[in-house]
Amino acid sequence: MGRKNEGRVRMVHFALTREEYDILEKGWKKSIIIKLSEYIRRMLFEKPITFYTRNQSLDELMGELILLRRELNAIRTNLDEAVLRLHTQEHLPEVRRWLEEFECDQARLLSNVEDIKTKIYSIGTQWLQ
């Protein structure tokens, strides 16, 4: 007779050293396989295993972009505080003129910062997949 939905009926038990298990677990966690037993079966019977891959240069870029985003946010906060302080001095004509020019420059800068943050978010979303 043919095989009728024959399930796994044999159990195999074996011991590994801590180092051997760590190597096994490290490989398993890099794969897309959910169960360790399935990972071991695929290795044992030389079946294909799909692994997650990371682009090292993209990882480094994301680290730099995250730091840049934090720095840009800090600069924005400092600029906002400086403008608030200057508004208390706007009764002086030269300060008022400088403040108007500064606010135009600040608006352009903040627009560029938002564009950069949007790009960082977009690249980060792709990076996490």
PEWO-V279372 format. One record per residue. RES is the residue in one small letter. BURIAL is b if it has 9 or more other ideal C-beta (glycine too) atoms within 8 Angstrom, else e. Layout:
{{RES:BURIAL} {RES:BURIAL}}
This chain:
{{m:e} {g:e} {r:e} {k:e} {n:e} {e:e} {g:e} {r:e} {v:e} {r:e} {m:e} {v:e} {h:e} {f:e} {a:e} {l:e} {t:e} {r:e} {e:e} {e:e} {y:b} {d:e} {i:e} {l:b} {e:b} {k:e} {g:b} {w:b} {k:e} {k:e} {s:b} {i:e} {i:b} {i:e} {k:e} {l:e} {s:e} {e:b} {y:b} {i:b} {r:b} {r:b} {m:b} {l:e} {f:e} {e:e} {k:e} {p:e} {i:b} {t:e} {f:e} {y:e} {t:e} {r:e} {n:e} {q:e} {s:e} {l:b} {d:b} {e:e} {l:b} {m:b} {g:e} {e:e} {l:b} {i:b} {l:e} {l:b} {r:b} {r:e} {e:e} {l:b} {n:e} {a:e} {i:b} {r:b} {t:e} {n:e} {l:b} {d:e} {e:e} {a:e} {v:b} {l:e} {r:e} {l:b} {h:e} {t:e} {q:e} {e:b} {h:e} {l:e} {p:e} {e:e} {v:b} {r:b} {r:e} {w:b} {l:b} {e:e} {e:e} {f:b} {e:b} {c:e} {d:e} {q:b} {a:e} {r:e} {l:b} {l:b} {s:e} {n:e} {v:b} {e:e} {d:e} {i:b} {k:b} {t:e} {k:e} {i:b} {y:e} {s:e} {i:b} {g:b} {t:e} {q:e} {w:b} {l:e} {q:e}}
